[in-house]
């Protein structure tokens, strides 16, 4: 064994009452094998439930992952390279079995399920009292009881991605533009689609006139659209008729491009009263807010569509996978509250369930999630989608650059960061003192020598936060004829320029207060959007000298070099992930997400069919499109294989100074590489058994003990993360050959000793697998901070994976409990040292239980002792550091 010595664990005996002690710790050479290794009991920490709508997840496997464990019920999990067969006898029998079990569990608490799911999730939604939710959470048959939360959407690249041209990836890797993504269906879970958008137009679909052909939709005898896919299975969806405000959508607007369109409005209709719904909102698959249209057209829009915005042509463009088909799942709805997202988790689960049964190959999910869990209902539904062979691309979130803000930590998802790409959409602020400031702009007319005012100085009487230029915040008498400097944030960017115009202003300078994206929005008047820190300099200059005038001109007059690209976007959420103790590295990869031009809905955009948007929401559909490209050529690859190919062939992002940015917490493995993604050399594969074993290892009772237990760090991912490196830790990986030959490992990891065994991998043929161990030990890396690096296999191909480790002095289980009927006793917990020298350890905060009998009657709250309230005084000793 390298590094000397054996693993040494100190067992702490904890008695009641507890005597505080100090222990001398010896060095250790391994960390505990996984989370909560000293605790076998299920986490029973009390949850605080309230009356409301919940998603109840049962422990038995959903159909997408069920392998026939129940006597008399055959397996429904699809074989490798196949999709779930929702019409099979086995599925129908197991579906009925799960539905009855769900009703039985619900009935015991007097609950009637509102919606039931069996494909993506074994669960149901229901209105629950706090007591019912509590009792269901205690039921051994129930895995999770989660509130039905409301999430928000996370807001030409094809040339930059090297997809176009005779040497581009479409021509050299994917059979040409006409075949790029052929035979693959991309499902888009979002705000719907614009049926009139040229990116989503198609021919009327006719009945099958002979043998089905891959990638050619046809009408079934029931009138639905079906299509034989590249993997040999058949997609069959539904063009769902709208109701109420959406009744004009009669189900006839699906076509040879959009072959299915569904909507899931139950939660929206239940929770948002009609007077609070956006007046334009349609209860149909039709998109009002444009987010869904933008993501769908980015992933799989038609080829060679000329994009004209406000009379200006921005040339022809295409979706990443122009030959792929689109299936729409509308779950996001518009209301009058900008603080709500309108995307309910119950609708997400229902959409995923439908998408699995329809037979999609790829799902795009540009919607927010949480930062600290892999087991919320939506994540579990996506687990079963991945088990059914569906590649899922999810946006990382827009809360950067703060650390540990990344969403969607689940290892079966591909989590996407946003990056920049070169753009000529520039304008210049020319100040009368001769200084020049560059920013994003698509203004059609220029301004010369106009007076300028900072918005806070132009506030209307009683206005709050006038610096943001929100509606009704500016004073016409102060704004008329001037250019207004508005701060970015809170208010829609185009609403800011509208307020300036409404109050008589002639132009706007939009300033970022922190480093973030510069967005070329279609403003109603000339606008330049300037990024920090230059924006702060400009704002300060103009605020301090009211005699200055400004000109807003097209193009970049500064003479400064173009900003290097691709850089991670300032808003893109960062790791390290808060889930699984930091042992999962997120985000996974990056793609363009700043100033992305794609299709939008005419309803919410004054008739425009194209528009610019920025966000990880725009990055994720690029990766979904690449998923479609890969699966069109490799239809039997698992979702994990597709993710591995993307990550191990990615190239580094760059910093602002043009040097490589190898921080995986910003952009994951790097930027997607269209020319290499189909030729990765080696793959890291994993499947539902691995993911269930991971969940078992996290202490979750999955109902699948046969899957065993895997520590998060040992999941076969194309990245390695250790949130707590103590002593010497060994992680496991398995590689599968795509291109056989001899591969040798190279490690770049400053201050950390990384040893890989074996030192050579020999593959005689494609498909062979080899097991690898990676032993990691800190030498001189800073304690308490992450150190990052790469593990690269060099051979017929170059296969790279990011590594991130955080050395710590010691590691202890994150939670621990034991009970005693007598008030005395002991429990044992593991503590592992990460130091070669003895360290002092002490415990504090535990004390004997004190009980006081109290008898009160119901009544109003008051912070006093009376007939209804009890006030208990607790004394904290002087000098105590924990109480």
ZAMARGU-4260 file (C-alpha; in steps of 0.2 Angstrom, whole numbers, plus 5000, padded with zeros to 4 digits):
<rodrens>
0) 5000/5000/5000 | 5006/5017/4995 | 5009/5031/5008 | 5013/5020/5023 | 5002/5014/5037
5) 4985/5006/5038 | 4968/5014/5040 | 4965/5019/5058 | 4948/5024/5065 | 4945/5030/5082
10) 4928/5024/5089 | 4920/5037/5101 | 4909/5030/5115 | 4896/5043/5119 | 4887/5041/5135
15) 4873/5050/5144 | 4877/5061/5153 | 4892/5065/5142 | 4910/5069/5148 | 4919/5081/5136
20) 4936/5073/5132 | 4951/5077/5121 | 4958/5063/5111 | 4975/5061/5102 | 4972/5056/5084
25) 4985/5046/5074 | 4986/5047/5055 | 4975/5038/5043 | 4977/5032/5026 | 4959/5030/5020
30) 4942/5038/5023 | 4926/5030/5027 | 4919/5021/5012 | 4904/5032/5009 | 4892/5044/5018
35) 4885/5039/5035 | 4896/5023/5036 | 4894/5022/5054 | 4875/5023/5054 | 4864/5009/5046
40) 4848/5017/5051 | 4837/5026/5039 | 4838/5045/5041 | 4822/5049/5052 | 4825/5067/5055
45) 4808/5076/5057 | 4801/5086/5043 | 4790/5100/5045 | 4774/5098/5034 | 4760/5110/5031
50) 4744/5108/5022 | 4746/5108/5004 | 4749/5099/4988 | 4762/5085/4988 | 4771/5072/4978
55) 4772/5055/4986 | 4785/5043/4980 | 4784/5025/4984 | 4799/5014/4986 | 4795/5000/4974
60) 4803/5003/4957 | 4795/5013/4943 | 4791/5003/4927 | 4806/5011/4918 | 4818/5002/4931
65) 4808/4987/4936 | 4817/4970/4933 | 4804/4958/4938 | 4807/4956/4957 | 4789/4954/4961
70) 4782/4936/4958 | 4770/4935/4944 | 4774/4952/4937 | 4787/4952/4922 | 4801/4964/4920
75) 4797/4981/4911 | 4814/4989/4911 | 4819/4991/4893 | 4834/4981/4887 | 4850/4991/4882
80) 4847/5002/4867 | 4828/5000/4868 | 4814/5011/4875 | 4800/5007/4887 | 4786/4998/4879
85) 4770/5005/4887 | 4759/4994/4877 | 4767/4977/4882 | 4757/4965/4893 | 4771/4966/4907
90) 4769/4985/4907 | 4751/4985/4908 | 4751/4972/4922 | 4764/4981/4932 | 4756/4998/4929
95) 4740/4992/4937 | 4749/4984/4951 | 4758/5000/4955 | 4742/5011/4954 | 4733/4999/4966
100) 4747/5000/4978 | 4747/5019/4977 | 4729/5020/4980 | 4730/5008/4995 | 4744/5018/5003
105) 4734/5034/5001 | 4718/5026/5007 | 4725/5022/5023 | 4727/5040/5027 | 4710/5045/5019
110) 4719/5052/5004 | 4713/5051/4985 | 4727/5053/4973 | 4725/5067/4960 | 4738/5061/4948
115) 4746/5044/4947 | 4763/5040/4939 | 4771/5023/4935 | 4784/5025/4921 | 4796/5039/4927
120) 4791/5038/4945 | 4781/5026/4956 | 4771/5040/4965 | 4756/5051/4965 | 4751/5069/4969
125) 4738/5073/4982 | 4731/5087/4993 | 4737/5082/5010 | 4735/5089/5028 | 4750/5091/5038
130) 4745/5076/5048 | 4743/5065/5032 | 4759/5071/5025 | 4768/5066/5041 | 4760/5049/5043
135) 4764/5045/5024 | 4782/5050/5027 | 4783/5037/5041 | 4775/5023/5030 | 4789/5010/5026
140) 4782/5009/5008 | 4784/5027/5005 | 4801/5034/4999 | 4798/5053/4999 | 4785/5065/5003
145) 4789/5082/4994 | 4779/5098/4992 | 4774/5102/4974 | 4786/5117/4972 | 4786/5130/4958
150) 4802/5132/4948 | 4808/5145/4936 | 4815/5143/4918 | 4834/5146/4918 | 4837/5160/4903
155) 4873/5159/4826 | 4881/5147/4838 | 4882/5133/4825 | 4897/5141/4816 | 4906/5143/4832
160) 4903/5125/4837 | 4911/5120/4820 | 4895/5111/4814 | 4893/5120/4797 | 4903/5120/4781
165) 4912/5106/4771 | 4924/5102/4786 | 4911/5104/4799 | 4904/5090/4810 | 4888/5089/4801
170) 4897/5085/4785 | 4911/5074/4792 | 4903/5066/4807 | 4884/5065/4806 | 4880/5062/4787
175) 4877/5079/4782 | 4865/5093/4787 | 4850/5083/4781 | 4854/5068/4792 | 4861/5077/4807
180) 4850/5069/4821 | 4839/5059/4810 | 4829/5045/4818 | 4830/5054/4835 | 4816/5063/4845
185) 4821/5077/4857 | 4808/5080/4870 | 4807/5098/4877 | 4800/5101/4894 | 4797/5119/4895
190) 4784/5133/4891 | 4777/5125/4874 | 4781/5130/4856 | 4776/5142/4843 | 4768/5133/4829
195) 4771/5147/4817 | 4789/5148/4819 | 4799/5143/4804 | 4812/5133/4814 | 4797/5122/4819
200) 4788/5121/4802 | 4785/5104/4794 | 4775/5095/4781 | 4758/5088/4785 | 4760/5070/4790
205) 4752/5056/4780 | 4746/5038/4784 | 4759/5025/4782 | 4760/5020/4764 | 4772/5005/4765
210) 4786/5000/4777 | 4790/5012/4790 | 4807/5022/4787 | 4819/5028/4800 | 4816/5046/4803
215) 4800/5048/4793 | 4784/5052/4803 | 4767/5044/4798 | 4749/5044/4804 | 4743/5029/4814
220) 4726/5022/4811 | 4721/5032/4827 | 4727/5048/4819 | 4742/5050/4830 | 4760/5054/4823
225) 4772/5039/4825 | 4790/5037/4819 | 4802/5023/4817 | 4818/5028/4826 | 4836/5025/4824
230) 4836/5013/4838 | 4823/5002/4830 | 4809/5007/4842 | 4794/5018/4837 | 4789/5034/4845
235) 4771/5038/4846 | 4765/5054/4854 | 4749/5065/4854 | 4745/5082/4848 | 4734/5088/4862
240) 4719/5099/4859 | 4718/5115/4869 | 4704/5120/4881 | 4697/5137/4887 | 4709/5151/4881
245) 4719/5138/4871 | 4704/5130/4862 | 4710/5137/4845 | 4724/5124/4846 | 4714/5110/4838
250) 4727/5097/4838 | 4731/5098/4819 | 4746/5109/4820 | 4759/5096/4823 | 4769/5091/4808
255) 4784/5082/4801 | 4795/5092/4813 | 4785/5094/4829 | 4777/5076/4830 | 4769/5078/4847
260) 4763/5092/4858 | 4756/5090/4876 | 4753/5102/4890 | 4751/5099/4909 | 4741/5113/4917
265) 4732/5106/4932 | 4743/5114/4945 | 4743/5131/4936 | 4724/5131/4935 | 4722/5125/4953
270) 4734/5138/4961 | 4733/5153/4950 | 4716/5162/4950 | 4710/5167/4932 | 4713/5186/4937
275) 4731/5182/4940 | 4735/5173/4924 | 4744/5182/4910 | 4730/5188/4898 | 4740/5180/4884
280) 4742/5163/4892 | 4734/5149/4882 | 4729/5132/4890 | 4736/5122/4876 | 4754/5117/4870
285) 4756/5135/4862 | 4771/5145/4869 | 4767/5163/4876 | 4783/5168/4884 | 4796/5161/4871
290) 4807/5151/4883 | 4801/5134/4876 | 4802/5140/4858 | 4819/5146/4860 | 4826/5130/4868
295) 4817/5119/4856 | 4823/5128/4841 | 4841/5129/4848 | 4841/5110/4850 | 4833/5104/4834
300) 4826/5118/4824 | 4825/5117/4805 | 4841/5120/4794 | 4844/5136/4785 | 4831/5148/4792
305) 4835/5166/4790 | 4833/5175/4806 | 4826/5193/4804 | 4824/5204/4819 | 4816/5221/4818
310) 4819/5222/4800 | 4837/5217/4801 | 4844/5200/4794 | 4856/5191/4805 | 4859/5177/4792
315) 4854/5159/4791 | 4855/5147/4806 | 4849/5130/4811 | 4846/5120/4827 | 4861/5109/4833
320) 4852/5093/4827 | 4841/5100/4812 | 4835/5082/4806 | 4829/5077/4824 | 4811/5078/4828
325) 4803/5088/4842 | 4791/5082/4855 | 4784/5097/4866 | 4779/5095/4884 | 4772/5112/4891
330) 4773/5114/4910 | 4778/5132/4912 | 4764/5145/4913 | 4764/5164/4913 | 4756/5174/4928
335) 4756/5191/4934 | 4770/5188/4948 | 4787/5190/4941 | 4794/5181/4957 | 4785/5164/4952
340) 4791/5153/4938 | 4775/5144/4934 | 4784/5127/4932 | 4777/5115/4945 | 4787/5099/4950
345) 4771/5089/4948 | 4769/5094/4930 | 4787/5090/4927 | 4785/5072/4934 | 4769/5070/4923
350) 4778/5076/4908 | 4793/5065/4911 | 4781/5050/4913 | 4773/5054/4897 | 4789/5057/4888
355) 4796/5040/4893 | 4780/5031/4887 | 4780/5042/4871 | 4797/5035/4867 | 4808/5051/4866
360) 4827/5048/4865 | 4833/5065/4873 | 4825/5077/4885 | 4830/5095/4888 | 4826/5103/4905
365) 4830/5121/4906 | 4821/5124/4922 | 4828/5127/4940 | 4830/5114/4953 | 4838/5113/4970
370) 4857/5114/4975 | 4858/5100/4988 | 4848/5085/4984 | 4849/5071/4971 | 4832/5063/4977
375) 4818/5076/4974 | 4804/5069/4964 | 4809/5077/4948 | 4827/5070/4950 | 4820/5052/4953
380) 4809/5054/4938 | 4824/5058/4928 | 4833/5043/4935 | 4820/5032/4928 | 4820/5041/4911
385) 4839/5038/4910 | 4835/5020/4915 | 4824/5019/4900 | 4838/5025/4889 | 4834/5044/4888
390) 4848/5056/4888 | 4844/5071/4899 | 4852/5088/4898 | 4848/5100/4912 | 4853/5118/4915
395) 4865/5122/4929 | 4856/5138/4935 | 4859/5156/4934 | 4865/5161/4951 | 4884/5163/4948
400) 4897/5167/4951 | 4893/5162/4969 | 4900/5145/4974 | 4889/5130/4977 | 4874/5137/4967
405) 4874/5123/4954 | 4857/5114/4952 | 4853/5097/4946 | 4867/5087/4955 | 4860/5070/4951
410) 4874/5059/4942 | 4861/5052/4929 | 4859/5070/4922 | 4871/5080/4911 | 4871/5097/4920
415) 4876/5111/4908 | 4885/5128/4912 | 4884/5143/4900 | 4898/5150/4891 | 4902/5164/4878
420) 4906/5164/4860 | 4913/5177/4848 | 4900/5190/4844 | 4900/5205/4832 | 4884/5212/4841
425) 4893/5227/4848 | 4891/5245/4851 | 4901/5259/4859 | 4897/5273/4872 | 4907/5288/4866
430) 4909/5300/4880 | 4913/5319/4877 | 4929/5318/4887 | 4935/5306/4873 | 4934/5289/4883
435) 4926/5274/4874 | 4916/5260/4882 | 4912/5244/4872 | 4896/5234/4875 | 4883/5223/4867
440) 4871/5231/4855 | 4860/5228/4840 | 4854/5246/4838 | 4848/5251/4821 | 4850/5270/4824
445) 4864/5280/4832 | 4864/5295/4844 | 4876/5309/4844 | 4881/5321/4859 | 4866/5318/4870
450) 4864/5324/4888 | 4865/5309/4900 | 4858/5306/4917 | 4860/5291/4930 | 4843/5284/4933
455) 4844/5286/4952 | 4845/5305/4949 | 4829/5304/4938 | 4818/5295/4950 | 4799/5299/4950
460) 4792/5305/4966 | 4790/5291/4978 | 4798/5278/4966 | 4808/5264/4974 | 4824/5257/4966
465) 4823/5269/4952 | 4841/5264/4947 | 4833/5248/4939 | 4822/5259/4928 | 4807/5248/4932
470) 4790/5254/4925 | 4784/5270/4932 | 4800/5274/4941 | 4807/5288/4931 | 4802/5307/4930
475) 4798/5313/4912 | 4804/5330/4917 | 4821/5324/4921 | 4823/5311/4907 | 4816/5319/4892
480) 4829/5320/4878 | 4842/5311/4888 | 4851/5295/4888 | 4848/5286/4904 | 4860/5275/4913
485) 4850/5260/4921 | 4857/5246/4932 | 4854/5228/4927 | 4843/5217/4938 | 4826/5212/4943
490) 4816/5221/4929 | 4816/5214/4911 | 4830/5222/4902 | 4819/5227/4887 | 4806/5234/4900
495) 4820/5246/4906 | 4822/5254/4889 | 4803/5254/4887 | 4802/5265/4903 | 4815/5276/4896
500) 4806/5279/4880 | 4789/5281/4889 | 4796/5295/4899 | 4804/5304/4884 | 4822/5297/4885
505) 4831/5294/4868 | 4843/5280/4873 | 4849/5269/4887 | 4866/5263/4894 | 4863/5247/4903
510) 4877/5243/4916 | 4881/5227/4925 | 4885/5230/4943 | 4895/5213/4943 | 4903/5203/4930
515) 4889/5195/4920 | 4883/5193/4902 | 4882/5207/4890 | 4865/5205/4881 | 4860/5211/4863
520) 4842/5213/4867 | 4830/5220/4854 | 4827/5237/4864 | 4814/5250/4858 | 4828/5263/4857
525) 4847/5264/4855 | 4855/5254/4869 | 4873/5248/4874 | 4875/5235/4887 | 4891/5237/4896
530) 4899/5224/4908 | 4909/5226/4924 | 4921/5233/4929 | 4921/5245/4914 | 4902/5248/4917
535) 4906/5254/4935 | 4919/5266/4929 | 4907/5273/4916 | 4893/5275/4928 | 4904/5284/4941
540) 4911/5296/4928 | 4893/5301/4921 | 4886/5303/4939 | 4901/5314/4944 | 4900/5326/4929
545) 4883/5331/4923 | 4891/5342/4909 | 4897/5326/4900 | 4887/5320/4884 | 4887/5303/4876
550) 4885/5296/4859 | 4879/5278/4856 | 4887/5271/4840 | 4887/5255/4831 | 4902/5243/4831
555) 4917/5243/4842 | 4927/5259/4842 | 4938/5255/4857 | 4952/5246/4847 | 4953/5234/4862
560) 4955/5216/4857 | 4940/5205/4856 | 4936/5196/4873 | 4943/5178/4872 | 4930/5164/4870
565) 4923/5153/4876 | 4923/5160/4894 | 4911/5154/4907 | 4896/5166/4909 | 4896/5177/4924
570) 4879/5171/4929 | 4882/5153/4926 | 4880/5143/4943 | 4895/5136/4950 | 4900/5121/4960
575) 4905/5113/4971 | 4889/5104/4973 | 4881/5103/4990 | 4874/5086/4987 | 4883/5070/4993
580) 4896/5078/5003 | 4904/5086/4988 | 4908/5069/4980 | 4899/5073/4964 | 4907/5085/4952
585) 4895/5097/4944 | 4892/5105/4932 | 4897/5092/4919 | 4900/5102/4903 | 4898/5119/4895
590) 4890/5126/4879 | 4885/5143/4872 | 4873/5152/4883 | 4876/5171/4880 | 4867/5181/4867
595) 4860/5165/4858 | 4848/5169/4844 | 4834/5157/4841 | 4815/5156/4838 | 4803/5165/4850
600) 4784/5166/4851 | 4776/5181/4841 | 4763/5182/4855 | 4775/5189/4868 | 4787/5197/4856
605) 4776/5210/4847 | 4776/5199/4831 | 4795/5194/4831 | 4799/5176/4827 | 4817/5177/4833
610) 4826/5184/4848 | 4842/5184/4858 | 4842/5176/4875 | 4855/5172/4888 | 4856/5159/4902
615) 4860/5141/4906 | 4843/5138/4899 | 4851/5142/4882 | 4866/5131/4885 | 4857/5115/4890
620) 4848/5113/4873 | 4864/5114/4864 | 4869/5099/4874 | 4852/5091/4871 | 4855/5093/4852
625) 4872/5085/4853 | 4864/5071/4862 | 4853/5069/4847 | 4867/5070/4835 | 4877/5056/4844
630) 4862/5045/4846 | 4858/5046/4828 | 4874/5038/4824 | 4876/5027/4840 | 4858/5023/4845
635) 4863/5009/4857 | 4874/5020/4868 | 4867/5023/4885 | 4864/5040/4892 | 4880/5038/4903
640) 4890/5034/4887 | 4884/5049/4878 | 4888/5060/4893 | 4905/5052/4895 | 4909/5055/4876
645) 4904/5073/4878 | 4915/5076/4894 | 4930/5067/4889 | 4932/5075/4872 | 4928/5093/4879
650) 4941/5107/4877 | 4946/5120/4890 | 4937/5136/4893 | 4947/5152/4894 | 4949/5165/4907
655) 4947/5184/4903 | 4966/5185/4899 | 4965/5170/4886 | 4974/5157/4897 | 4965/5140/4900
660) 4952/5140/4913 | 4953/5122/4920 | 4942/5125/4935 | 4928/5111/4934 | 4917/5120/4946
665) 4914/5134/4933 | 4913/5124/4916 | 4913/5106/4921 | 4925/5096/4909 | 4925/5110/4897
670) 4917/5116/4881 | 4908/5103/4870 | 4918/5098/4855 | 4908/5094/4839 | 4922/5087/4830
675) 4928/5074/4843 | 4912/5070/4853 | 4908/5055/4841 | 4925/5047/4843 | 4929/5047/4862
680) 4941/5032/4862 | 4935/5026/4879 | 4919/5027/4889 | 4913/5028/4907 | 4897/5019/4908
685) 4884/5017/4922 | 4866/5012/4923 | 4851/5011/4935 | 4859/4997/4946 | 4873/5009/4949
690) 4862/5024/4953 | 4851/5014/4965 | 4867/5007/4974 | 4872/5026/4975 | 4856/5030/4983
695) 4857/5016/4995 | 4874/5022/4999 | 4867/5039/5003 | 4855/5031/5016 | 4840/5031/5005
700) 4828/5016/5007 | 4826/5013/4988 | 4817/4996/4990 | 4831/4989/4979 | 4843/4981/4992
705) 4849/4969/4978 | 4858/4984/4970 | 4870/4985/4984 | 4879/5001/4990 | 4891/5012/4981
710) 4899/5028/4988 | 4896/5043/4977 | 4915/5044/4973 | 4914/5027/4966 | 4901/5030/4954
715) 4908/5026/4936 | 4908/5044/4931 | 4919/5053/4919 | 4925/5065/4933 | 4931/5062/4951
720) 4927/5073/4966 | 4931/5071/4985 | 4923/5083/4996 | 4933/5077/5011 | 4950/5070/5007
725) 4958/5062/5023 | 4973/5052/5022 | 4974/5041/5007 | 4958/5037/4997 | 4955/5025/4983
730) 4941/5027/4970 | 4936/5015/4957 | 4932/5017/4938 | 4929/5005/4924 | 4932/5010/4906
735) 4925/5003/4890 | 4934/5003/4873 | 4927/5012/4858 | 4944/5012/4849 | 4955/4998/4855
740) 4973/4999/4859 | 4985/5004/4873 | 4981/5018/4884 | 4992/5026/4898 | 4987/5038/4912
745) 4994/5055/4914 | 4989/5065/4930 | 4990/5084/4932 | 4986/5088/4950 | 4997/5101/4960
750) 5000/5096/4978 | 4991/5080/4977 | 4999/5062/4974 | 4987/5053/4962 | 4992/5035/4958
755) 4983/5025/4944 | 4983/5006/4943 | 4985/4998/4931 | 4998/5009/4923 | 4993/5003/4906
760) 4976/4998/4899 | 4976/4986/4884 | 4961/4984/4874 | 4961/4970/4860 | 4944/4975/4853
765) 4930/4987/4855 | 4918/4984/4869 | 4931/4977/4881 | 4931/4984/4899 | 4945/4987/4911
770) 4944/4991/4930 | 4955/5005/4937 | 4959/5011/4954 | 4964/5029/4957 | 4973/5032/4974
775) 4973/5050/4980 | 4984/5057/4994 | 4987/5075/4999 | 5005/5081/4999 | 5005/5100/5000
780) 4988/5106/4993 | 4979/5118/5005 | 4968/5110/5018 | 4950/5115/5018 | 4951/5121/4999
785) 4947/5112/4983 | 4962/5108/4972 | 4958/5103/4954 | 4967/5094/4940 | 4964/5081/4927
790) 4966/5062/4923 | 4970/5059/4905 | 4972/5042/4896 | 4984/5044/4881 | 4983/5031/4867
795) 4974/5030/4851 | 4963/5044/4858 | 4965/5056/4872 | 4952/5054/4885 | 4952/5067/4899
800) 4942/5069/4915 | 4942/5083/4928 | 4947/5079/4946 | 4943/5090/4962 | 4948/5086/4979
805) 4947/5095/4996 | 4960/5089/5009 | 4953/5091/5027 | 4961/5088/5044 | 4948/5075/5049
810) 4931/5068/5043 | 4917/5063/5054 | 4900/5056/5049 | 4888/5071/5045 | 4874/5065/5057
815) 4873/5053/5071 | 4859/5047/5083 | 4856/5034/5096 | 4843/5032/5110 | 4842/5025/5127
820) 4827/5020/5137 | 4836/5023/5154 | 4845/5039/5150 | 4862/5031/5150 | 4871/5022/5137
825) 4883/5025/5123 | 4885/5025/5104 | 4899/5024/5092 | 4904/5035/5078 | 4919/5035/5066
830) 4931/5049/5065 | 4946/5048/5052 | 4961/5059/5053 | 4968/5067/5038 | 4985/5072/5046
835) 5001/5063/5050 | 5002/5072/5066 | 4991/5070/5082 | 4976/5082/5082 | 4966/5087/5097
840) 4947/5082/5096 | 4933/5087/5108 | 4915/5086/5108 | 4902/5099/5115 | 4884/5103/5114
845) 4877/5087/5121 | 4869/5087/5138 | 4857/5076/5149 | 4839/5077/5144 | 4829/5089/5155
850) 4810/5086/5156 | 4797/5098/5163 | 4779/5093/5164 | 4767/5107/5157 | 4749/5108/5156
855) 4741/5121/5145 | 4725/5125/5136 | 4724/5131/5118 | 4724/5150/5115 | 4733/5164/5107
860) 4752/5165/5107 | 4761/5176/5119 | 4780/5176/5124 | 4775/5174/5143 | 4769/5161/5155
865) 4750/5161/5155 | 4736/5148/5154 | 4741/5145/5135 | 4760/5148/5134 | 4775/5141/5143
870) 4791/5150/5144 | 4806/5140/5148 | 4823/5148/5153 | 4839/5140/5147 | 4856/5145/5154
875) 4871/5145/5143 | 4887/5144/5152 | 4899/5159/5150 | 4912/5156/5137 | 4902/5142/5128
880) 4906/5140/5109 | 4891/5129/5106 | 4874/5128/5113
</rodrens>
